[in-house]
Structure formats: C-alpha cells, structure tokens
Amino acid sequence: SLTGGDSTSATGGAVTVTSGAGAATSSGAIVIKSANGGTNGVSGKLSFSSGASTSGNTGAILVGSGAATAGTGGSITMTVGSGTSGAGGIMTLTAGQSTVLTGGSISITTGEGTESTSGAITVRTANAGSSGVSGVMTFSSGTSSSGTTGTISIGSGSATAGTGGAITMTVGSGTS
C-alpha cells in the first residue's frame, strides 16, 4: 500500500510515481496491472477514482500522452477484453449527474491539423459473425417530464474557400 500523508489543516500529501529519464533514448515505462485470475476466480479490479467532497469540487482525473516536437504524439488506447464463453466486456462512458444544475457533458473532439486535415471520428459497430447481425446504433436524446427534450444536430462545417462538407446517409444492400 502506498499512501500520502494526512493533514488536518492543509492539503494532504501527494503520491508521485515517475519513471526514469533517458537522456539519449526512451524514458522508462510504468506498468500498473493486476495479476491473472486463478482457475476459479477473476483477475483483480483496477480502480482510478478521486475522492468525494462535501464542500467543493472533487478532484479531476487526467489521462494524457506528452507532446512531441519532432514526431507523433503518443496514442491512448482503451480496450475491453473479449469473452470465449459469454458476451464481450462492456465499455460505458457516463457524465456526472447533478441534482440542482445541468448534468455533465461528454465532448469528443479530434485533433486539429494546423496546416492540414483535422482528424476523423469513426463510430461504428463491428461486423456480424457467421450467425448473427451487426450491432445496433442508437442516437437518442433523453425524455423530459416538464419541458423540451434535447435536440439532435448533425451538420458539416462551413468552408471559407471551398465547398461545405457533404452529409450522406446510406442503407445497406441485401443479397437475400
């Protein structure tokens, strides 16, 4: 167990884990993982969470790769494990709830290309297996009991020296 010190009158102690620098090559890696599960168990859970707060904001969780001055920025990959005797694992992304104000937002933005094309966003389900259908995609705003429900907007950006982007909706073909 690695724990920072408590404080009754100031900020509690921080915990910092830093890998070694490589002056002429790569810096060291940091690996945090649970061990594999035994024959009758599951592998251990990993929890990354900030503490609760009774009189202010809770702490933020930041996950990011460093900037690169002569190369490509590092990737961030989140993958759910596959299952051989059941459904694959679920990935859930949920913003925070509020009882007095607007709930938290979710924003997914690609990187800007200052001298070229900005990055693409691809949202798709995987192909179906030999005896199934591909997954459903649902875009829906929530219900409302005392007002207007949320709007769904799909649009391409404006162009100052070219053509505005197209919006294409296509239904798949069928062979049977």
Buried (B, 14 or more C-beta within 10 A) or exposed (E): EEEEEEEEEEEEEEEEEEEEEEEEEEEEEEEEEEEEEEEEEEEEEEEEEEEEEEEEEEEEEEEEEEEEEEEEEEEEEEEEEEEEEEEEEEEEEEEEEEEEEEEEEEEEEEEEEEEEEEEEEEEEEEEEEEEEEEEEEEEEEEEEEEEEEEEEEEEEEEEEEEEEEEEEEEEEEEEE
